[in-house]
Amino acid sequence: MNNNEQIAGTGVDPVVYESLNHISSRYAALFWEGIYFACWSISTLKDIHMVFLALCENRYHDEAFSLLRSYSEILSLDWEAELEVIDQIHELKEHFMDEFILDTEEIIIDLLSDNE
């Protein structure tokens, strides 16, 4: 697949797709670190992850993104300009949140292994 082709069925250019993966990874790490240091509970991280997962599995990506923004504001995390752009385009939000869920699962696994 060349860079001019879109990811099958998503309407997202592969370069944009890769950028979203990097943004999600970076922001997920900051976000979950903030949540963890606010509550010191992996159980709470899992509970919040389950809410994001349920929203995304039921195709409520816009609502999941809004929830992410709300939690970010509570944690006083910077809401980057890239996230403002993502917020304007549903397909980008959908892919971003799906990647955010995958990144979250890896972060929780890492935290569990660090706390054993």
Contacts in CASP RR format, 6 or more apart in sequence:
PFRMAT RR
TARGET T0000
AUTHOR 0000-0000-0000
METHOD contacts of the structure
MODEL  1
MNNNEQIAGTGVDPVVYESLNHISSRYAALFWEGIYFACWSISTLKDIHM
VFLALCENRYHDEAFSLLRSYSEILSLDWEAELEVIDQIHELKEHFMDEF
ILDTEEIIIDLLSDNE
1 14 0 8 1.000
3 13 0 8 1.000
3 14 0 8 1.000
3 15 0 8 1.000
4 13 0 8 1.000
5 13 0 8 1.000
5 14 0 8 1.000
6 12 0 8 1.000
6 13 0 8 1.000
6 14 0 8 1.000
7 13 0 8 1.000
7 14 0 8 1.000
7 17 0 8 1.000
10 17 0 8 1.000
10 91 0 8 1.000
10 94 0 8 1.000
10 95 0 8 1.000
11 91 0 8 1.000
12 20 0 8 1.000
12 91 0 8 1.000
12 92 0 8 1.000
12 95 0 8 1.000
16 92 0 8 1.000
17 95 0 8 1.000
20 86 0 8 1.000
20 92 0 8 1.000
20 95 0 8 1.000
20 96 0 8 1.000
20 99 0 8 1.000
21 99 0 8 1.000
23 80 0 8 1.000
23 82 0 8 1.000
23 83 0 8 1.000
23 86 0 8 1.000
23 96 0 8 1.000
24 96 0 8 1.000
24 99 0 8 1.000
24 100 0 8 1.000
24 103 0 8 1.000
25 99 0 8 1.000
25 103 0 8 1.000
27 80 0 8 1.000
27 83 0 8 1.000
27 100 0 8 1.000
28 100 0 8 1.000
28 103 0 8 1.000
28 104 0 8 1.000
28 107 0 8 1.000
29 103 0 8 1.000
29 107 0 8 1.000
30 77 0 8 1.000
31 68 0 8 1.000
31 71 0 8 1.000
31 72 0 8 1.000
31 75 0 8 1.000
31 77 0 8 1.000
32 45 0 8 1.000
32 104 0 8 1.000
32 107 0 8 1.000
32 108 0 8 1.000
32 111 0 8 1.000
34 75 0 8 1.000
34 77 0 8 1.000
35 44 0 8 1.000
35 45 0 8 1.000
35 48 0 8 1.000
35 71 0 8 1.000
35 75 0 8 1.000
36 42 0 8 1.000
36 45 0 8 1.000
36 111 0 8 1.000
38 75 0 8 1.000
39 45 0 8 1.000
42 108 0 8 1.000
42 111 0 8 1.000
42 112 0 8 1.000
42 115 0 8 1.000
45 107 0 8 1.000
45 108 0 8 1.000
45 111 0 8 1.000
46 108 0 8 1.000
48 71 0 8 1.000
49 101 0 8 1.000
49 104 0 8 1.000
49 105 0 8 1.000
49 108 0 8 1.000
51 67 0 8 1.000
52 64 0 8 1.000
52 67 0 8 1.000
52 68 0 8 1.000
52 97 0 8 1.000
52 100 0 8 1.000
52 101 0 8 1.000
52 104 0 8 1.000
53 101 0 8 1.000
55 61 0 8 1.000
55 63 0 8 1.000
55 64 0 8 1.000
55 67 0 8 1.000
55 97 0 8 1.000
56 64 0 8 1.000
56 97 0 8 1.000
56 98 0 8 1.000
56 101 0 8 1.000
61 90 0 8 1.000
61 93 0 8 1.000
61 94 0 8 1.000
61 97 0 8 1.000
61 98 0 8 1.000
62 90 0 8 1.000
62 93 0 8 1.000
64 97 0 8 1.000
65 86 0 8 1.000
65 87 0 8 1.000
65 93 0 8 1.000
65 96 0 8 1.000
65 97 0 8 1.000
68 97 0 8 1.000
68 100 0 8 1.000
69 79 0 8 1.000
69 83 0 8 1.000
69 87 0 8 1.000
72 79 0 8 1.000
73 79 0 8 1.000
85 92 0 8 1.000
86 92 0 8 1.000
86 93 0 8 1.000
86 96 0 8 1.000
87 93 0 8 1.000
END
